[in-house]
Amino acid sequence: MQVPTMAAMMVNNETPEVLFWVGCAGSFDQRAQKITKAFATILHKVGIKYAILGKEEMCTGDPARRAGNEFMFQMMAYQNIQTLNGYGIKKIVTACPHCFNILKNEYPELGGNYEVIHHATFLQQLIDDGKIKINEGGSFKGKKITYHDSCYLGRANNIYEAPRKVLEALDVEMVEMKRCRSNGLCCGAGGAQMFKEEEKGDIRISTERTKEAIETGASIIASNCPFCMTMLSDGVKSNEKEDQVKVLDIAEMIASSMV
């Protein structure tokens, strides 16, 4: 894929409409890389002029701050802010709610002020503007789908409708889990839990959450977060439902259904 970097654009005196913040998971995790490719494919197809930072992008520092290492978070954040401000970045889109939340709500106090959009909202805007056209008899038409609200998009930023509207555009049959929207259950990865050993208990949160999703009878669990993607996929495995249930990001679903 030909993905433009900010450095290359600056050499040509070009400015992107939007900076695509890929994030650690989207860069290094094999499963999440597919989400990155799907979203980049969408941006390319609809003709959005975008760029990534490439090797200049550091981790936002979200896991460090959540785990209590404030010093490391500030070091990472300042480096990112210097890079972003150096390029005069105004608008950022990201497929990771953790990156979205920290860039939008916690970077401003350190001097990083940007318009930050999560890819669920961005995709909804593109659909509403008629830029994304969905294949009439798409592969998801009529399929039973349940959507998992990620904590950092839902409760932390009150974004519940955008991802659902994106899924509705695919003409699917939406079924909600018992715990959804502001009452949704965490997948078990947020707050840096992804990177630490589990505490003692009776059941893994990922198994519990995925069980709720499976109970809806949905054949697809739609997510909007690479962390949730990992936990829900693990949950499907531990519930031994790999043959019946798929976990997909909303960007992957849109990318494969576009005209």
Order of alpha helices (4+ residues) and beta strands (2+ residues): alpha-beta-alpha-alpha-beta-alpha-alpha-beta-alpha-beta-alpha-beta-alpha-beta-alpha-beta-alpha-beta-alpha
